[in-house]
């Protein structure tokens, strides 16, 4: 009997190591490393609750959100959905499908930053969840299917097979509930009245050019290095009704449009080399170009030769001043 032990041991080792015949991909066993400098990623792997295909309520049936509460608004083909931050906060990521587009609306309550991700990436359908890890106190997101980790404020993969790659993001508008209930009465809202808003814990750092706790809209340049260029705008730069700015950012011409009154700042790619000017007193129509097209705040042409088309957006979102300083060093301020 003792003579059988060694052959059986070899057979056992072989059967455990050679899995290719059973259709198992050995590449999934690769131990990927963080691309971020050691010590920058904190916390532990502790997945947040899954939020997928949420139940939505009409704006007219929601009377329990305060006017100043911040929300993210997305629009595809004029289908509008609203995700109040107070209800995203316990999950930090809501996976949804809007007009056939797979999205994840993510929100980090520490940095007060949100992003709308395209969760169809290279043929893979992601389901994004908060991982429990933080990078510079900002949420690190995780997709189990691809076993990849994504930094929200870098908008790219920081661990896994897609490391260093940026995912596509969709345009969204950060605004307040007062604007939504006044102008988007037909929109659908993600709510969960059984969950209270998480308390914020903010570790502030000094900032020379804007206050630590000030909300700042930033547009990422196309450079992919960690300390890439950020173009920043503050709400007090949009005090005179609707205002527009035009700037060259990387290889693209960008239109920045915003309003302190309606509490929004957003940006679009000027793909036709047009000149844009603001439109007052006709919100949510916010600007007109030199070709005679009028555009709403979602970048959709409401009238003119391009009616029905939607402008693409760079990666841009609002975050607290100290958070921008933690992630980026090369700031370009509005002139």
C-alpha positions, 0 to 999 in steps of 0.5 A, a space after each residue: 500500500 505504501 508504494 501507491 502514496 507517491 503516484 497518488 500524490 503526483 496525480 493530486 498535484 497535477 489535477 489541482 494545477 492543470 485546469 485548462 482542460 476544464 475551461 478555467 482561465 489561469 489568468 484570473 489567478 494573477 496577483 495584480 498590484 496597486 498602481 498607486 504608491 504604497 500607503 496611498 490606498 487605505 481601508 479594507 476590502 469590505 463591499 458595500 451593499 449592492 444597489 442595482 436596477 433601482 425602483 424609481 418614483 416620479 418627481 411629483 410624488 416626492 415631497 420629502 427632499 429639501 430644496 438645497 439637497 444635492 442630486 445627480 441628474 442624467 439624461 439620455 434621449 430626453 429620459 431624465 433620472 435623478 439620484 439624490 446624494 442622500 440616498 446614494 450615500 449608503 451604497 456609494 454606487 447605483 447601477 442602472 440602465 437608462 434608455 439602454 445605456 448601462 450606468 453606475 452613478 457613484 458618490 463619495 460622501 467624504 469628498 462630495 464627488 460624483 461620477 457617471 460611469 459607462 458600465 459596459 467596458 470592452 464588452 464586459 458588463 460591470 456591476 460597480 460597488 464601493 470596495 471599502 478601500 479609499 484613495 486619498 479619502 475618496 471611494 475606490 470602486 470594484 467590479 467582481 466580474 473583471 476583478 478590477 478596482 477603479 478610482 473615482 477621482 482619477 476616473 481610471 483603473 488602479 488595480 487589475 487587468 485594466 490598470 492605467 486605463 480610463 473608462 468612458 463616463 457619461 455627462 451628468 448634472 449636479 444640481 439641487 432638488 429645487 431645480 429638479 422639482 421646478 423644471 423636470 417634473 416628469 423625471 424619475 427619482 431614486 429614493 429610499 426613505 428608510 435610509 438616512 444620509 450618512 454623516 460626513 467625515 472630512 479631513 481638510 488640508 490647506 489650499 491656497 487658491 480655494 477653500 478646503 470645503 468649497 465645491 469646485 468643478 474640475 475638468 480632467 485633461 486627457 493626460 493619464 499620469 497621476 498628477 494630470 492637469 485640472 481645469 477648475 471652476 467655482 460657482 461664484 464665477 456664474 453669478 450673472 444668470 447663465 454664463 459660458 466659457 470656452 477653453 482649449 483643454 488638451 486636444 479638444 475645445 470645451 464649452 463650460 456652462 453654468 449658473 449659480 442660481 440654478 446650481 450647476 456647472 457642466 461642460 461639453 466638447 465643441 465638436 463643430 468649432 462653433 461659438 457659443 453664447 448663453 441664453 437667459 430666462 429660458 432654462 433649461 435651454 442654456 446656450 446657442 451656437 453660431 450655427 443657430 442651434 439651441 442647447 439645453 443643460 444636458 447638451 441636447 440640441 432643442 432646435 436648429 440644424 442639429 436638433 436631437 443631437 447630444 454633445 459629448 462631454 469631457 470627464 468633469 465633476 464637482 468635488 471639495 477643494 481639498 480633495 482636488 489638491 490631494 489628487 492633482 498638482 497642476 491646476 488651471 484656473 478660469 481666467 
